[in-house]
Amino acid sequence: MKQNRIGAWIAIIIGTLYFFVPLLATFIFSLKMRRDEYSFDAYVAVFTDPQFQATFGYSTLLALLTIVVGVLLVVPTAYWVTLRLPKARPVVEFITLLPLVIPAIVIVFGYLRMYNSSSILPMTSSERATDILLLCSYVTLSLPYMYRSIDTGLRAIDVRSLTEAAESLGAGWTTILFRVIFPNIKSAILSGAFLTFAVVIGEFTMASLLSRPAFGPYLQLIGANRAYEPSALAIIAFMITWASMGLIQVFSRNAGALRSKAEQGH
Amino acid sequence: MADTSRVAGPAASVADRSWLNWLGVAPFLLFALLFLILPTSLLLVGAFQDAQGHFTLQNMRNLFQENILNAYWLSIQISAASAFFGGIIGVLMAWAAIQGRLPGWIRPTLMTFSGVASNFAGVPLAFAFLATLGRMGLVTVLARDYLDFDLYGTGFSILSFTGLTLTYLYFQIPLMVLIISPAIEGLRKEWREACDSLGGSSFHYWRYIGLPVLWPSIMGSTLLLFANAFGAIATAYALTGSSLNIITIQLYAQIRGDVLHDPNLGYALAMGMVIITGLSNAGYIWLRSRSERGRK
């Protein structure tokens, strides 16, 4: 049995090294901008770069809009499928997994063909329209994460009883959705939201091919032209991903605690 | 199952309801049609058309040019190598954390970290590896100064096949940890005990019980990693610019319009990619259903 544990330690230690050495290297490199001493100059340079602020702001806004649109699209659909249309579940599930099968670059290539300026719906002809197209592309990209976490959330509550109780009290569909279903699956929605945020914030392919001033293309541009700022940006990006995942953990743990409390109450 | 007619009200007839029911998912289906299914289908149709819109197989034949075949081949090799090593290392780490009798905090820490690292792909990942294994990277410099080992003297480059595979492993290993963990959790303690009580060794356990049970899950997850790497572009593009001849970079350049000048060939390139990722995902789904059936 002792051997078993040594093997396990070796696997974990090698894995840990593989993950921490690049982070450490990046962090150290990001501190080296000033000659012969460590400093946060690279971070200062990044944060004071107006282009950083503009692109980061743009991507943050898009990520938030993606979350809102994604939630408004997925929650009613998943709710309806659970309550009224179990037959459609395999179809909806299959569609939401497609963005994992079809590479993002292929999807955006399809958009450029379908929505070019000479098409019926020229969504690439003005900047605003392209923003909307990019938003829709991000909603598409986030479908697998959104749908899976919301579907898991809905399975954990008794959708049918909640709906019937609300209806017997005279609630309409919008009331049921927004005042009964949403609050009950809040933590599932939040995990989907943070995952979406992490995916959208640094997305490169779609923003770059649709020529929108997002954070991903900015990162690429900085990487090609600067020495120390890219490392600082990589650390910042890692922090953002870390924060998103940490928040998912916090919310899902709270949900778990609430659920077990409710079960004890029964 | 509760009686749904009570919910819908007695006035609604059965036929009405089923029609109305589909209306409930109409917004979603419309969205999927407009932003997922139609755009991709148009590419697939375009792959069999010439510039005038006539049906042709010429685009398919054009795929068999040397540089395109090479790009597909290099993509397949990098994806396969990163999926293979990512799969093995990921299984070992997940096994160590779940069944390795390590302190309790290791497992949740590994899972959280895997969630982060599997999403830490794209451009920032490329920066991190340049800072680590680039020409002036930390590991490169440390190896040179302290071990007197010239990494780049061995022909290694972060921009090469090996370099890119090492970089991809950074998100492949954690992804494997995340998707294989449920299968490893499914290995029952009783099986191990039964094996022990029959006088079996650790080797016997893995040879006759552990691996045969896990095998479909491992294979399936590895196929998923393959598709994951095959469709990736941002990391490779940020590392190498357009110099590395992999298929996503070829397609990117094609869309940007600086090579080939033949949009229909681009459609064929895209279709080839969808076929490859589609096949590996279909393999994943098939193997996953098999492993679930075996568990019941």
Boltz contact constraints between the chains, C-beta under 6 A:
constraints:
  - contact:
      token1: [A, 5]
      token2: [B, 101]
      max_distance: 6.0
  - contact:
      token1: [A, 8]
      token2: [B, 96]
      max_distance: 6.0
  - contact:
      token1: [A, 8]
      token2: [B, 100]
      max_distance: 6.0
  - contact:
      token1: [A, 8]
      token2: [B, 102]
      max_distance: 6.0
  - contact:
      token1: [A, 11]
      token2: [B, 92]
      max_distance: 6.0
  - contact:
      token1: [A, 11]
      token2: [B, 93]
      max_distance: 6.0
  - contact:
      token1: [A, 11]
      token2: [B, 96]
      max_distance: 6.0
  - contact:
      token1: [A, 12]
      token2: [B, 96]
      max_distance: 6.0
  - contact:
      token1: [A, 15]
      token2: [B, 93]
      max_distance: 6.0
  - contact:
      token1: [A, 19]
      token2: [B, 117]
      max_distance: 6.0
  - contact:
      token1: [A, 22]
      token2: [B, 128]
      max_distance: 6.0
  - contact:
      token1: [A, 22]
      token2: [B, 132]
      max_distance: 6.0
  - contact:
      token1: [A, 25]
      token2: [B, 131]
      max_distance: 6.0
  - contact:
      token1: [A, 25]
      token2: [B, 132]
      max_distance: 6.0
  - contact:
      token1: [A, 25]
      token2: [B, 138]
      max_distance: 6.0
  - contact:
      token1: [A, 26]
      token2: [B, 128]
      max_distance: 6.0
  - contact:
      token1: [A, 26]
      token2: [B, 131]
      max_distance: 6.0
  - contact:
      token1: [A, 29]
      token2: [B, 131]
      max_distance: 6.0
  - contact:
      token1: [A, 73]
      token2: [B, 28]
      max_distance: 6.0
  - contact:
      token1: [A, 73]
      token2: [B, 31]
      max_distance: 6.0
  - contact:
      token1: [A, 77]
      token2: [B, 25]
      max_distance: 6.0
  - contact:
      token1: [A, 77]
      token2: [B, 28]
      max_distance: 6.0
  - contact:
      token1: [A, 80]
      token2: [B, 24]
      max_distance: 6.0
  - contact:
      token1: [A, 80]
      token2: [B, 25]
      max_distance: 6.0
  - contact:
      token1: [A, 84]
      token2: [B, 21]
      max_distance: 6.0
  - contact:
      token1: [A, 85]
      token2: [B, 21]
      max_distance: 6.0
  - contact:
      token1: [A, 88]
      token2: [B, 25]
      max_distance: 6.0
  - contact:
      token1: [A, 95]
      token2: [B, 32]
      max_distance: 6.0
  - contact:
      token1: [A, 98]
      token2: [B, 36]
      max_distance: 6.0
  - contact:
      token1: [A, 101]
      token2: [B, 277]
      max_distance: 6.0
  - contact:
      token1: [A, 101]
      token2: [B, 278]
      max_distance: 6.0
  - contact:
      token1: [A, 101]
      token2: [B, 281]
      max_distance: 6.0
  - contact:
      token1: [A, 102]
      token2: [B, 40]
      max_distance: 6.0
  - contact:
      token1: [A, 102]
      token2: [B, 274]
      max_distance: 6.0
  - contact:
      token1: [A, 103]
      token2: [B, 231]
      max_distance: 6.0
  - contact:
      token1: [A, 103]
      token2: [B, 273]
      max_distance: 6.0
  - contact:
      token1: [A, 105]
      token2: [B, 233]
      max_distance: 6.0
  - contact:
      token1: [A, 105]
      token2: [B, 248]
      max_distance: 6.0
  - contact:
      token1: [A, 105]
      token2: [B, 251]
      max_distance: 6.0
  - contact:
      token1: [A, 106]
      token2: [B, 270]
      max_distance: 6.0
  - contact:
      token1: [A, 106]
      token2: [B, 273]
      max_distance: 6.0
  - contact:
      token1: [A, 106]
      token2: [B, 274]
      max_distance: 6.0
  - contact:
      token1: [A, 109]
      token2: [B, 255]
      max_distance: 6.0
  - contact:
      token1: [A, 109]
      token2: [B, 270]
      max_distance: 6.0
  - contact:
      token1: [A, 110]
      token2: [B, 39]
      max_distance: 6.0
  - contact:
      token1: [A, 110]
      token2: [B, 40]
      max_distance: 6.0
  - contact:
      token1: [A, 110]
      token2: [B, 42]
      max_distance: 6.0
  - contact:
      token1: [A, 110]
      token2: [B, 43]
      max_distance: 6.0
  - contact:
      token1: [A, 111]
      token2: [B, 39]
      max_distance: 6.0
  - contact:
      token1: [A, 113]
      token2: [B, 42]
      max_distance: 6.0
  - contact:
      token1: [A, 114]
      token2: [B, 39]
      max_distance: 6.0
  - contact:
      token1: [A, 114]
      token2: [B, 42]
      max_distance: 6.0
  - contact:
      token1: [A, 136]
      token2: [B, 35]
      max_distance: 6.0
  - contact:
      token1: [A, 140]
      token2: [B, 35]
      max_distance: 6.0
  - contact:
      token1: [A, 140]
      token2: [B, 36]
      max_distance: 6.0
  - contact:
      token1: [A, 160]
      token2: [B, 2]
      max_distance: 6.0
  - contact:
      token1: [A, 198]
      token2: [B, 119]
      max_distance: 6.0
  - contact:
      token1: [A, 202]
      token2: [B, 122]
      max_distance: 6.0
  - contact:
      token1: [A, 204]
      token2: [B, 122]
      max_distance: 6.0
  - contact:
      token1: [A, 204]
      token2: [B, 123]
      max_distance: 6.0
  - contact:
      token1: [A, 204]
      token2: [B, 234]
      max_distance: 6.0
  - contact:
      token1: [A, 205]
      token2: [B, 233]
      max_distance: 6.0
  - contact:
      token1: [A, 209]
      token2: [B, 255]
      max_distance: 6.0
  - contact:
      token1: [A, 219]
      token2: [B, 123]
      max_distance: 6.0
  - contact:
      token1: [A, 220]
      token2: [B, 123]
      max_distance: 6.0
  - contact:
      token1: [A, 220]
      token2: [B, 238]
      max_distance: 6.0
  - contact:
      token1: [A, 223]
      token2: [B, 127]
      max_distance: 6.0
  - contact:
      token1: [A, 223]
      token2: [B, 238]
      max_distance: 6.0
  - contact:
      token1: [A, 230]
      token2: [B, 127]
      max_distance: 6.0
  - contact:
      token1: [A, 231]
      token2: [B, 127]
      max_distance: 6.0
  - contact:
      token1: [A, 231]
      token2: [B, 131]
      max_distance: 6.0
  - contact:
      token1: [A, 234]
      token2: [B, 124]
      max_distance: 6.0
  - contact:
      token1: [A, 234]
      token2: [B, 127]
      max_distance: 6.0
  - contact:
      token1: [A, 234]
      token2: [B, 128]
      max_distance: 6.0
  - contact:
      token1: [A, 237]
      token2: [B, 124]
      max_distance: 6.0
  - contact:
      token1: [A, 238]
      token2: [B, 120]
      max_distance: 6.0
  - contact:
      token1: [A, 241]
      token2: [B, 116]
      max_distance: 6.0
  - contact:
      token1: [A, 241]
      token2: [B, 119]
      max_distance: 6.0
  - contact:
      token1: [A, 241]
      token2: [B, 120]
      max_distance: 6.0
  - contact:
      token1: [A, 242]
      token2: [B, 116]
      max_distance: 6.0
  - contact:
      token1: [A, 245]
      token2: [B, 115]
      max_distance: 6.0
  - contact:
      token1: [A, 245]
      token2: [B, 116]
      max_distance: 6.0
  - contact:
      token1: [A, 249]
      token2: [B, 112]
      max_distance: 6.0
